[in-house]
Structures are given as structure tokens and as C-alpha cells.
Amino acid sequence: MNYISPKEVALKVKRLPKDTIALGCRHTVGLKSDGTVTAVGDNKYGQCDVSGWRDIVAVAAGNVHMATNTGNAHTIGLKSDGTVVAVGWNNEGQCDVSDWRDIVVVAAGWRRTIGLKSDSTVVAVGRNKEGQCDVSSWRDIVAIASGDWHTVALKSDGTVTIVGNNRYGQCNVSSWRDIVAVAAGYLHTVGLKSDGTVGAVGLNKHDQCSISGWRDIVAIASGSYHTIGLKSDGTVVAVGLNKHGQCNVSGWRDIVAIAGGCAHTLGLKSDGIVVAVGDNEYGQCDISGWHGIQLPVN
């Protein structure tokens, strides 16, 4: 797998890899190769009610917050025509995306939804008490990620911009350069550099930012308190809280995409089969029967 420069990413914004697996706090979403979507796990707010979706090209799932009194989540689907559909918890309007157009990438966080448009601008709906939806002035954006209370964007020049809560320094990325991908956890932010190394800022209580030794990384993902990296040889590394075994990925092989939920981790294999580790209290890891999940487009 070859690395691409930030400039090359900018030129290919309309063909950016789309997320075909997505994890919420207690549910898991998969995009099938026929454009339909499947979901397992907690469905208290209808976040798994995706059986009627068609012509979907990417999915996102809200909520990476680890707390016993939460689990409220929503699910987002990007359609082939650039419109967006949403189901699930809508307490703060995070599912009010029916009027969105020309969207090429979607992301979802705690009580909000983010969309990257084809003109490299960004739209957001939902909770904004910490300024995490203040994205109207952003330009030249090529990728987006959403943590609980902060929103991350990768610019075409390889720098990163962030809005929202910065209590633990999760927004301190002004010195980052040559970034080609971004990910956001509960209170930390991760950036993949063009040379295959990774940087991280924010809360590091569980060593979720201890990635300085990582090499040959081609994709990154984050959960509440853990960080995952996909290596160029198809293996996976993970650091951070491992209370539920969400970092037990050392045996994985032939992985082409990764995703992190609150306390579980997913890997998509080159044959379209999905593997999962971590918390399965709500059946969010019951994906053994999944087949034909859409592979990411390089």
C-alpha cells in the first residue's frame, strides 16, 4: 500500500476512502457491497434501524463516550447522490440532515453529525455547547473526524484544524505537518503522517496516546480510550484501555480497514469478512455472520 501526499489527497477529495464499517458506543454498522447496511447491538433509540437503506456509499456512528448512563447513539448513511440519511437518538438535532447536499464524507460524534462537502467546506448539526459545530468558516478540508466534544479536520496542505473542548489538550495540533489522516477519541486526537508514523495529543491516562514507536501505519482509528493502527502488511496494533479486550488485535491478519467504538474494535479483511474484539454486552461484536462488506476504495 503506497503512501499519498496531502496534495494528492486534496486532488482526490471526491474519491476519498469511505468508511464502510462504523462503531458507536454499543452498536456496530456495516456497509454491504450492494449498497445496503446492516447493524447489530443496542437499538434503544432505533440506531440499528437501517434495513431499508439503499444506495449507501459510507456509514458513520455517533457516540464514543464511555459512561454507564449513556449509550444513546445515532447512525449516519451517505448516499451515492451526496445526500445523507440518519436514524437514532436526535435529542439535539444530530439527525437533522435531510437537507444536506453534495456531501462526500460523513462523521458522527457525541450528539452531532459532520459532513464534508464536495467543495471542501464542512457542515455540522447537533450539540454545540463547546463550539464543536463551529465549522462554517473551514475551507480546503479533505478529511474529518469527530470525538465526543471536539471536531477535527485535515486540510489540503497536510495541517489540521480543530474546534471544541480542549480540556486535555486534544486540540493542540498547530504544529502538525504532513498529515494524511485523522481520528478522534473521547478526549484525544490522532494524526497519521505521510511517512507512516503517528502523532497523538490529549488525555493519555490509559496510554492511548503512546504511539511514538509506531511505523508503517496506513490507517488509524480511535475508541473512547484506545487507539488502533493498521499496518502496511495488513496487521493491526492497538494501545490504551484494554478492560474489555478491545486492544487484543495482535493475531489479526489481512486487514484492510479498522474502526474503533467505545470499548470494541473492528477489522475488515480483504475478503469482506469482519472480525471484532472488545465489549459485547449488547451484541455489538456479533458479526461472525457478516459477509460481503464493502471494501474501502484506495
The 8 nearest C-alpha neighbors of each residue, nearest first, counted from 0:
[[1, 231, 2, 217, 232, 297, 230, 233],
 [2, 0, 3, 231, 217, 297, 193, 4],
 [1, 3, 193, 0, 4, 217, 194, 195],
 [4, 2, 7, 1, 193, 5, 8, 179],
 [3, 5, 7, 6, 193, 8, 2, 179],
 [4, 6, 8, 157, 7, 179, 155, 156],
 [7, 5, 9, 8, 4, 155, 156, 10],
 [6, 8, 10, 4, 9, 5, 3, 11],
 [7, 9, 5, 11, 6, 10, 12, 4],
 [10, 8, 155, 6, 12, 7, 11, 141],
 [11, 9, 7, 8, 12, 6, 13, 155],
 [10, 12, 8, 14, 9, 13, 15, 7],
 [11, 13, 15, 9, 14, 141, 10, 8],
 [14, 12, 11, 15, 103, 117, 10, 104],
 [15, 13, 11, 12, 16, 296, 103, 17],
 [14, 16, 12, 13, 11, 17, 8, 296],
 [17, 15, 296, 295, 297, 14, 18, 104],
 [16, 18, 57, 295, 19, 15, 104, 56],
 [19, 17, 57, 20, 58, 16, 295, 21],
 [18, 20, 30, 57, 58, 29, 293, 17],
 [21, 19, 29, 18, 28, 30, 258, 58],
 [22, 20, 28, 59, 60, 27, 258, 58],
 [23, 21, 260, 27, 60, 259, 26, 28],
 [24, 22, 60, 26, 260, 62, 61, 25],
 [23, 25, 261, 63, 62, 70, 260, 26],
 [24, 26, 41, 23, 40, 283, 70, 281],
 [27, 25, 40, 283, 23, 41, 39, 22],
 [26, 28, 22, 39, 283, 38, 21, 23],
 [29, 27, 38, 21, 20, 37, 22, 39],
 [28, 30, 20, 37, 36, 19, 38, 31],
 [31, 29, 36, 19, 292, 293, 35, 20],
 [32, 30, 292, 293, 33, 35, 34, 291],
 [31, 33, 293, 34, 292, 291, 30, 35],
 [34, 32, 31, 35, 54, 293, 53, 30],
 [35, 33, 54, 55, 32, 31, 53, 56],
 [34, 36, 53, 31, 33, 52, 30, 55],
 [37, 35, 30, 29, 31, 49, 50, 52],
 [36, 38, 29, 28, 49, 30, 50, 35],
 [39, 37, 28, 47, 27, 29, 36, 40],
 [40, 38, 283, 27, 26, 47, 282, 28],
 [41, 39, 283, 26, 282, 281, 25, 42],
 [40, 42, 281, 26, 25, 43, 39, 283],
 [41, 43, 45, 47, 46, 44, 40, 26],
 [42, 44, 45, 41, 46, 71, 87, 70],
 [45, 43, 87, 88, 42, 46, 71, 72],
 [46, 44, 87, 42, 48, 47, 43, 86],
 [45, 47, 87, 73, 86, 42, 74, 44],
 [46, 48, 38, 45, 42, 49, 39, 74],
 [49, 47, 45, 46, 50, 86, 42, 38],
 [48, 50, 51, 52, 47, 36, 37, 38],
 [51, 49, 52, 48, 36, 37, 35, 47],
 [52, 50, 49, 53, 48, 35, 36, 37],
 [51, 53, 49, 50, 35, 36, 55, 54],
 [52, 54, 35, 55, 34, 51, 36, 78],
 [55, 53, 34, 78, 79, 56, 35, 52],
 [54, 56, 78, 34, 53, 77, 57, 79],
 [57, 55, 78, 77, 79, 34, 54, 17],
 [58, 56, 77, 18, 17, 19, 55, 76],
 [57, 59, 76, 75, 19, 18, 77, 21],
 [60, 58, 75, 21, 106, 107, 74, 105],
 [61, 59, 74, 23, 21, 22, 107, 73],
 [60, 62, 108, 107, 73, 72, 23, 109],
 [63, 61, 109, 108, 23, 24, 64, 72],
 [64, 62, 261, 223, 24, 185, 260, 23],
 [63, 65, 62, 223, 185, 261, 66, 147],
 [66, 64, 261, 223, 63, 67, 24, 69],
 [67, 65, 68, 69, 64, 70, 24, 261],
 [66, 68, 69, 65, 70, 64, 24, 71],
 [67, 69, 66, 70, 65, 71, 64, 24],
 [70, 68, 71, 66, 67, 65, 64, 24],
 [71, 69, 24, 72, 25, 68, 62, 66],
 [72, 70, 69, 88, 44, 73, 62, 43],
 [71, 73, 61, 88, 62, 70, 87, 46],
 [72, 74, 87, 46, 61, 88, 86, 60],
 [73, 75, 60, 86, 46, 85, 59, 61],
 [76, 74, 85, 59, 58, 84, 60, 77],
 [75, 77, 58, 84, 83, 57, 55, 85],
 [78, 76, 83, 57, 55, 56, 82, 58],
 [77, 79, 55, 82, 80, 81, 54, 56],
 [78, 80, 81, 54, 56, 55, 77, 82],
 [79, 81, 78, 82, 101, 100, 77, 54],
 [82, 80, 101, 102, 78, 79, 100, 103],
 [81, 83, 100, 78, 80, 99, 77, 102],
 [84, 82, 77, 76, 78, 96, 97, 99],
 [85, 83, 76, 75, 97, 77, 96, 82],
 [86, 84, 75, 94, 74, 76, 83, 87],
 [87, 85, 46, 74, 73, 45, 94, 48],
 [88, 86, 46, 73, 45, 44, 72, 74],
 [87, 89, 73, 44, 72, 90, 71, 46],
 [90, 88, 92, 93, 94, 91, 87, 73],
 [89, 91, 92, 88, 93, 110, 125, 94],
 [92, 90, 125, 89, 93, 126, 110, 111],
 [93, 91, 125, 89, 95, 94, 90, 124],
 [92, 94, 125, 111, 124, 89, 112, 91],
 [95, 93, 85, 92, 89, 96, 86, 112],
 [96, 94, 92, 93, 97, 124, 85, 89],
 [95, 97, 99, 98, 94, 83, 84, 85],
 [98, 96, 99, 95, 83, 84, 82, 94],
 [97, 99, 96, 100, 82, 95, 83, 84],
 [100, 98, 96, 97, 82, 83, 102, 101],
 [99, 101, 82, 102, 81, 98, 83, 116],
 [100, 102, 81, 116, 117, 103, 82, 99],
 [101, 103, 116, 81, 100, 115, 104, 117],
 [104, 102, 116, 115, 117, 13, 81, 101],
 [105, 103, 115, 114, 102, 17, 106, 116],
 [106, 104, 114, 113, 115, 59, 77, 107],
 [107, 105, 113, 59, 144, 112, 145, 114],
 [108, 106, 112, 61, 60, 59, 145, 111],
 [109, 107, 61, 145, 62, 111, 147, 146],
 [108, 110, 62, 147, 111, 61, 63, 148],
 [109, 111, 126, 125, 93, 108, 91, 61],
 [112, 110, 125, 93, 108, 124, 109, 126],
 [111, 113, 107, 93, 124, 123, 106, 108],
 [114, 112, 123, 106, 105, 122, 107, 124],
 [113, 115, 105, 122, 121, 104, 102, 123],
 [116, 114, 121, 104, 102, 103, 120, 105],
 [117, 115, 102, 119, 118, 120, 101, 103],
 [116, 118, 119, 101, 103, 102, 13, 115],
 [117, 119, 116, 120, 139, 101, 115, 138],
 [120, 118, 140, 139, 116, 117, 138, 141],
 [119, 121, 138, 116, 118, 137, 115, 140],
 [122, 120, 115, 114, 116, 134, 135, 137],
 [123, 121, 114, 113, 135, 134, 115, 120],
 [124, 122, 113, 132, 112, 114, 121, 125],
 [125, 123, 93, 112, 111, 92, 132, 113],
 [126, 124, 111, 93, 92, 91, 110, 127],
 [125, 127, 110, 111, 91, 128, 124, 132],
 [126, 128, 130, 132, 131, 129, 125, 133],
 [127, 129, 130, 126, 131, 163, 132, 148],
 [128, 130, 163, 127, 131, 164, 148, 149],
 [131, 129, 163, 127, 133, 132, 128, 162],
 [130, 132, 163, 149, 162, 127, 129, 150],
 [131, 133, 127, 123, 130, 134, 124, 126],
 [134, 132, 130, 131, 135, 162, 127, 136],
 [133, 135, 137, 136, 132, 121, 122, 123],
 [136, 134, 137, 133, 121, 122, 120, 132],
 [135, 137, 134, 138, 133, 120, 121, 122],
 [138, 136, 134, 135, 120, 121, 140, 139],
 [137, 139, 120, 140, 119, 136, 121, 154],
 [138, 140, 119, 154, 155, 141, 120, 137],
 [139, 141, 154, 119, 138, 153, 155, 142],
 [140, 142, 154, 12, 153, 155, 9, 119],
 [143, 141, 153, 152, 140, 180, 144, 154],
 [144, 142, 152, 151, 153, 106, 145, 181],
 [145, 143, 151, 182, 106, 183, 150, 181],
 [144, 146, 150, 108, 183, 107, 151, 106],
 [147, 145, 183, 184, 149, 185, 108, 148],
 [146, 148, 109, 185, 108, 149, 63, 64],
 [147, 149, 164, 146, 163, 131, 129, 109],
 [150, 148, 163, 131, 146, 164, 162, 147],
 [151, 149, 145, 162, 131, 161, 144, 146],
 [150, 152, 161, 144, 143, 145, 160, 149],
 [153, 151, 143, 160, 159, 142, 161, 140],
 [154, 152, 159, 142, 140, 141, 158, 143],
 [155, 153, 140, 156, 158, 157, 139, 141],
 [154, 156, 9, 157, 139, 5, 141, 6],
 [157, 155, 154, 158, 5, 6, 177, 9],
 [158, 156, 177, 178, 5, 155, 154, 176],
 [159, 157, 176, 154, 156, 175, 153, 178],
 [160, 158, 153, 152, 154, 172, 175, 157],
 [159, 161, 152, 151, 153, 158, 162, 172],
 [162, 160, 151, 150, 170, 152, 159, 149],
 [163, 161, 131, 150, 149, 130, 133, 151],
 [164, 162, 131, 149, 130, 129, 148, 150],
 [163, 165, 149, 148, 129, 166, 162, 131],
 [166, 164, 168, 170, 169, 167, 163, 149],
 [165, 167, 168, 164, 169, 186, 201, 170],
 [166, 168, 201, 202, 169, 165, 186, 187],
 [169, 167, 201, 165, 171, 170, 166, 200],
 [168, 170, 201, 187, 200, 165, 188, 167],
 [169, 171, 168, 165, 161, 172, 162, 188],
 [172, 170, 168, 169, 173, 200, 165, 201],
 [171, 173, 175, 174, 170, 159, 160, 200],
 [174, 172, 175, 171, 159, 160, 158, 170],
 [175, 173, 172, 176, 171, 158, 159, 177],
 [174, 176, 172, 173, 158, 159, 178, 177],
 [175, 177, 158, 178, 157, 174, 192, 159],
 [178, 176, 157, 192, 193, 179, 5, 158],
 [177, 179, 192, 157, 191, 176, 180, 193],
 [180, 178, 5, 192, 191, 193, 157, 177],
 [181, 179, 191, 190, 178, 153, 142, 182],
 [182, 180, 190, 189, 191, 144, 153, 183],
 [183, 181, 189, 144, 220, 188, 221, 219],
 [182, 184, 188, 146, 145, 221, 144, 187],
 [185, 183, 146, 221, 223, 222, 187, 186],
 [184, 186, 223, 147, 146, 63, 64, 187],
 [187, 185, 184, 202, 201, 169, 167, 146],
 [188, 186, 201, 169, 184, 202, 200, 183],
 [189, 187, 183, 200, 169, 199, 182, 184],
 [188, 190, 199, 182, 181, 198, 183, 200],
 [189, 191, 181, 198, 197, 180, 178, 199],
 [192, 190, 197, 180, 178, 179, 196, 181],
 [193, 191, 178, 194, 196, 177, 195, 179],
 [192, 194, 195, 177, 179, 178, 4, 2],
 [195, 193, 192, 196, 2, 215, 214, 191],
 [196, 194, 215, 216, 193, 192, 214, 217],
 [195, 197, 214, 192, 194, 213, 191, 216],
 [198, 196, 191, 190, 192, 210, 213, 211],
 [197, 199, 190, 189, 191, 211, 210, 196],
 [198, 200, 189, 208, 188, 190, 197, 201],
 [201, 199, 169, 188, 187, 168, 208, 189],
 [202, 200, 169, 187, 168, 167, 186, 203],
 [201, 203, 167, 187, 186, 204, 200, 169],
 [204, 202, 206, 208, 207, 205, 201, 209],
 [205, 203, 206, 202, 207, 224, 239, 240],
 [204, 206, 239, 240, 207, 203, 224, 225],
 [207, 205, 239, 203, 209, 208, 204, 238],
 [206, 208, 239, 225, 238, 203, 205, 226],
 [209, 207, 199, 206, 203, 210, 200, 226],
 [210, 208, 206, 207, 211, 238, 203, 199],
 [209, 211, 212, 213, 208, 197, 198, 199],
 [212, 210, 213, 209, 197, 198, 196, 208],
 [213, 211, 210, 214, 196, 209, 197, 198],
 [212, 214, 210, 211, 196, 197, 216, 215],
 [215, 213, 196, 216, 195, 212, 197, 230],
 [214, 216, 195, 230, 231, 217, 196, 213],
 [217, 215, 230, 195, 214, 229, 218, 231],
 [216, 218, 230, 229, 231, 195, 215, 219],
 [219, 217, 229, 228, 216, 220, 191, 180],
 [220, 218, 228, 227, 229, 182, 191, 221],
 [221, 219, 227, 258, 182, 259, 226, 257],
 [222, 220, 226, 184, 259, 183, 225, 227],
 [223, 221, 259, 260, 261, 184, 225, 224],
 [222, 224, 185, 261, 184, 63, 64, 225],
 [223, 225, 240, 222, 239, 207, 205, 185],
 [226, 224, 239, 207, 222, 240, 238, 221],
 [225, 227, 221, 238, 207, 237, 220, 222],
 [228, 226, 237, 220, 219, 236, 221, 238],
 [227, 229, 219, 236, 235, 218, 216, 237],
 [230, 228, 235, 218, 216, 217, 234, 219],
 [231, 229, 216, 232, 234, 215, 233, 217],
 [230, 232, 233, 215, 217, 0, 216, 229],
 [233, 231, 230, 234, 253, 252, 0, 215],
 [234, 232, 253, 254, 230, 231, 252, 255],
 [233, 235, 252, 230, 232, 251, 229, 254],
 [236, 234, 229, 228, 230, 248, 249, 251],
 [237, 235, 228, 227, 249, 248, 229, 234],
 [236, 238, 227, 246, 226, 228, 235, 248],
 [239, 237, 207, 226, 225, 246, 206, 227],
 [240, 238, 207, 225, 206, 205, 224, 241],
 [239, 241, 205, 224, 225, 242, 238, 207],
 [240, 242, 244, 245, 243, 246, 239, 225],
 [241, 243, 244, 240, 245, 262, 277, 278],
 [244, 242, 277, 278, 241, 245, 262, 263],
 [245, 243, 277, 241, 247, 246, 242, 276],
 [244, 246, 277, 263, 276, 241, 243, 264],
 [245, 247, 237, 244, 241, 248, 238, 239],
 [248, 246, 244, 245, 249, 276, 237, 241],
 [247, 249, 250, 251, 246, 235, 236, 237],
 [248, 250, 251, 247, 235, 236, 234, 246],
 [251, 249, 248, 252, 247, 234, 235, 236],
 [250, 252, 248, 249, 234, 235, 254, 253],
 [253, 251, 234, 254, 233, 250, 235, 268],
 [252, 254, 233, 268, 269, 234, 255, 251],
 [255, 253, 268, 233, 267, 252, 256, 266],
 [254, 256, 268, 267, 269, 233, 253, 257],
 [257, 255, 267, 266, 254, 295, 258, 268],
 [258, 256, 266, 265, 267, 220, 229, 259],
 [259, 257, 265, 220, 264, 21, 22, 20],
 [258, 260, 222, 264, 221, 220, 22, 263],
 [261, 259, 22, 222, 263, 23, 262, 24],
 [260, 262, 24, 63, 223, 222, 65, 263],
 [263, 261, 260, 278, 245, 277, 222, 243],
 [262, 264, 277, 245, 260, 278, 276, 261],
 [265, 263, 259, 276, 245, 275, 258, 260],
 [266, 264, 275, 258, 257, 274, 259, 267],
 [265, 267, 257, 274, 273, 256, 254, 275],
 [268, 266, 273, 256, 254, 255, 272, 257],
 [267, 269, 254, 272, 270, 271, 253, 255],
 [268, 270, 271, 255, 253, 254, 267, 294],
 [269, 271, 268, 272, 291, 267, 290, 294],
 [272, 270, 292, 291, 268, 269, 290, 267],
 [271, 273, 290, 268, 270, 267, 289, 292],
 [274, 272, 267, 266, 268, 271, 289, 286],
 [275, 273, 266, 265, 267, 272, 276, 286],
 [276, 274, 265, 284, 264, 266, 273, 277],
 [277, 275, 245, 264, 263, 244, 247, 284],
 [276, 278, 245, 263, 244, 243, 262, 264],
 [277, 279, 243, 263, 262, 280, 245, 276],
 [278, 280, 282, 284, 283, 281, 277, 285],
 [281, 279, 282, 278, 283, 25, 40, 284],
 [282, 280, 40, 41, 279, 283, 25, 26],
 [283, 281, 40, 279, 285, 284, 280, 39],
 [282, 284, 40, 26, 279, 39, 27, 281],
 [283, 285, 279, 282, 286, 275, 276, 27],
 [286, 284, 282, 283, 287, 39, 279, 288],
 [285, 287, 289, 288, 284, 273, 274, 275],
 [288, 286, 289, 285, 273, 274, 284, 272],
 [289, 287, 286, 290, 285, 272, 273, 291],
 [288, 290, 286, 287, 272, 273, 291, 292],
 [291, 289, 272, 292, 271, 288, 273, 31],
 [290, 292, 271, 31, 32, 293, 272, 289],
 [291, 293, 31, 271, 32, 290, 30, 294],
 [294, 292, 32, 31, 30, 19, 291, 271],
 [293, 295, 292, 296, 271, 19, 269, 255],
 [296, 294, 16, 17, 297, 293, 19, 18],
 [295, 297, 16, 294, 17, 15, 14, 293],
 [296, 16, 295, 15, 14, 0, 294, 17]]
